[in-house]
Amino acid sequence: MKALLCESHGPAEMLVIRDLPEPQPGPGEIAIAVRAAALNFFDTLIIENRYQTKPALPFSPSAECAGTVAAIGEGVAGWQIGDRVAAWLGYGAARELVVVPAESAVRVPVGLELAQAAGLFVTYGTAMHGLIQRAGLKGGETLAILGAAGGAGLAAVEIGALLGAHVIACASSADKLALAREHGAQEELDYTAHDIRAGLRRLTEGRGVDVLYDTVGGDLAEPAVRSMAWEGRYLVVGFAGGAIPKIPLNLLLLKGCDLRGVFWGDFVRREPAAQRRNMERLLDWAAGGHIRAHVHAEIPLERWTEAYALIADRKAKGKVVLTL
């Protein structure tokens, strides 16, 4: 089978495609013929050994995939060859065949494209965990999202709107903000053209933001914390801006607000039942057309450098998916 491999740490240009033996499912496992493998921002970090997950070399990137059931291990019930399926692996999905525990696989509903299903786990799973388990977001609260046009940001826009929040999309260009509005944002703020603190105060009529979903970090973080409402919840999701910010702790005291980490990968491991409920709810929304799981680009595996560049250069408006 064909696999995209990281054989030594470095930029995406150092990845290679190799032919590997086909894996066989063991007891309780299924093999998936991968048709779509989604990429996330952390895929640009993991291949350079700059992410908290550090797989042994060589490994395949991509944490999530969708395809069809190709083989079924002993003791597995409920699956048949050819069933459409999606799964979260953590890493290793950018190859033609993967083996996963059957209990971790999710059936893809009729009518949902495999490229969309492949991108549901990380971005939408993170947004669900962040907004529900970590923030306890309530209908009528104000939700601001930094990096609202990326895959993680658009997922938070859609889910926040479905949960009844007043959603403020914050992004770096007019076209990105227009995309966020198409996905359910009610207000918008271009943080390259306007001061983010002043803008959020204006859009909340001076009250501040109840929940802030930050996928960017960097220089935006401190002024965003200064924009929080009393008892607001600031969600630390990622650092697409590059730098990890240092927040003055006196701001938390003065605002009476919280900083809350959103580590979806560990949530999956620690609370599998809650994760399963989140994914089932997401799939119901996807099947009903309530979330779009927007795919910015579907790029053949052989052109992986183009896919990585879209993410690294922050040009992606939604998910970037490798196709096989």
N, C-alpha and C positions, 0 to 999 in steps of 0.2 A: 504494500500500500504506500501511497505518497504522503509525506509528512513534512511540514515546515518545522525546522529545528533551530534552536539556539544551542550551538556547540561551544561557544565561548562568549563571555559577556561583552556587550558593546551595542552600537546603534543597530537599527533595523537592517541596514545594508549588509551586516555581517551574518544575518540569518541565511540558512540554506534549505533546499528541498532535497530530501533523501527518500529512497525506497526502503521500507522496513517490513519485517514479517507481520502478517495479520494477527492481531490478538484474538484469543478465544475467551468467551465468557465462562466464568466459573460458577459454582453454586450461588444462587441469589443474584446473578448479574445478567445484564443484557448487553449485546453489542449494537452500536448505532452506526449506520452508514451516514456520515456527516454530509449534509448539503449546505449548511450555513454555519460559520463560526464567527461570533461577534467579537469585536475588539473594544477595549475600554482604555481610558487614560493610563491606568496602571500597567497595561501591556507595554507601554513605552518605557516604564521603569523597571519591570521585572527582568527584561532582557539585558539591562545594564547593571543588574544586581543592586538596584536602589529602592527596592520595595520590601515590605516586611515579610512577604512570602518569598523564600529563596530555594527554588527547586534544584535538585542535583542535575548537573549537566550530563548529557544533553536532554533538553525538554522542548516540548512544543508550547508556544504561547496560545492565548485565547482561553477564557475561562468558561464559556458557555456556548452551546451549540444546539442545533436542531437537525433532524433528518428522519430516517426510518429505521425500524428495528430490523437488524440483519441476522441476528442469532440470539438464542435464548438459552441461558444456563439452567442447570438442574434446580428443580424446586421453585421455579418462577411461574406464577400464575397471573392471569389478567392481561398478558401481552401476546401478540401474534406477529409473525414475520410480516413486515410491510406497514405496521402501525406507525403513524406519525408521532414523533416524540421529541421532547426537548429536555436538556439536562444542564446542570451546573457542575463543573469539574474543579474549578479553582485555577487550573492551567491544564494544557495538554489537548485542547480541542481542535487545533489547526492541523488536522490529519484526516484521512479518508475514513478511518474506522476507529472508534473509541469504545471502551468497555466501562460501564458504570453500574453501581448497585441498582437493582430494579426499583427499590423503594424511593430512590432519589430522582427517578425520571418522572416527567409530567407529560400527560397526553396532550397533543396539540389539537385544539378543536377544529372541526371542519370550517373552512372559510378563512382561517388565519394563516397567512403566508409563513413559510418556514423561516425566512429571513427576519420577520418580525418576532416570531416566537423565540429565535435564538437570542435576541436582544432584551428579553423581558427580565432575566434573572438579576443581573447586577444593577442596572440603572433603576428599574422599577422595583425590584426587591429592596434595594437600598432606600429608595424613596418611601416605600411602604413602612419599612422598619423605622426609618427616621421620623416620619410624620406621625405614625401611630404609636409604636412602642416607646420611642425616645421623647417626642415632643408632646404627645397626647393632644394633637391638634383638634380644636373644636370648631364646629360650624360658626361662622361669623367672625372668627379671629383673622387678623392680618398676617399673611405669609409673604415674606420677601425671599427671592431666590437669586443668588449670585451665580452667574454663568447659566442663565436660564435657557439658552439655546443649544447647549450641549446635550448629549444623551442623558446624563444624570439630571440636568436642569429641567429639560422638557418633561421627563417623567415626574418630577416634583410638581411642575406646573399642573399637569393633568390630574394627578392624584389629589393635590391640594384643592383644586376646583371641585373634584368629585366629592371631597369631604366637606365642602361647603365653606371653604376659606375665601377671603378676599385676597387675590393673588397679585403681587407686584413682581413683574419680571425685570431683572436687572441684567443687562448684557452690554456688549461693546460696539454695537452698530445698529442702525435702523432696521436692516433686513433681519438681523437676529431677533430683534424685539418684535417685529411683525410676525415671525414664525411662532414666538412664544404666545402672542395674542391669539393666533389661530388655534393654539392648543389649550386655551382657556384662561390666559392671564387677563386681568381686568385693568391693570395699570402697568406703566412701563417707565424705565429709567435707564438712560444711556450713561454709564459711568465713565466713559471717555470724554463726554461733552459736558457733564454736570457733576458737581460735588455730590458724592453718594450720601453723605450725612445730611446735607441740606435737602437733597432730593427726597430722601425717605421721610424726613420731618415734614416736608411740604405735602407729600402724598398721604401721610397719616394725620394731617392737621395738627402736628405737634405732639401727638400722643406717643408715637414710636411703634415699632414692629413687635407683634406678639411672638412670632416664630420666624427665625432667619435661617435659611438653608444654604450653607456656604460650600460650594464646590471649588472655589477659586483660591481663597487664602491670600497670601501676599499682602500688598499694601492696602487692599480693600478691607481687610479684617478689622483693624482697629476703628476706623470711622464707622463701620457697620455695627460694631458693638456699641458705640456711642449713640446709635440710632435705635437701640432696643427700648421697648416699653417696660414699665414696672412688671416684674415677674415674667419677663420674656424669656424665651428659650432659644439660644444660639446654637445651631447644629453644625458641628465640625465634620464635614463630609469628605473633603479632599483638598488638594493643593495644586490645581491646574495652573495657577499663576506662577508656580515654581518655588517660591519662598515659603517656608513655614513661619507664620507670624508669631511674635511675642506680645501677648496681650497684658497690659497693665491691670493687675488684679483689683486695684481700687475701683475700676469701672464696674465690676460685678457688684461691689458693695454699694456704690452710688445708685446703680440702676436696679438693685434688687433682682438681678437676672441671673440665669444659669448659662454656663458653657457645657454642652453635652456632646460627647463623642458618638459618632455613628459608624460602627465597625460591623458591617453586614456579614462579612465572611465569618467572623467569630460567632455572631448571632446564629448563623445557620448551624454551626457545630454545637453550640450550647443549648439552643432552644429549637430543635427540629420540628416539634409539633406546631409552634407558633409560626415558624417559617412556612410550613406546609399550608397552614390556614391563609397566610398572606398570598401564596402563589395561587391557591385555588380561587381566592377572591379576584386576583389579577386576571387569571384566565377567563373567569366569568365576565369581567369587564371587557377584556379583549374580544371575546366571542360576541359580545353585545355591541361592539363598536364604540364603547365609551372611552377607551384609550387607543391611541393610534400606533404606538410603538414605532415612531417615525424612523425610517431608515434613510440616512443621507446618501449612502452609496453602497452598492454591491459590487465588489471587486474580486476577480478571480484570484485564487491562492497564489498563482505564479507572479502576480503583480503586487505582492505584499508591501513593497516599499511605498507605493502610492497610498495604500491604506494607512500605513503608519504616519506618513507625512501629513495627511489630513488631520489626524489627531494631534500630532506634535506641534503643528502650525496653528492649531486652534481654528481650523476652517470647517470642522464638522458641525453640521446642524442636525443633530440626532445621531443615530448609531452608524458605525462603519462596520460592514460585514464582509468577511472573506467567503467566497462561494467555491464549492467543489463539484 
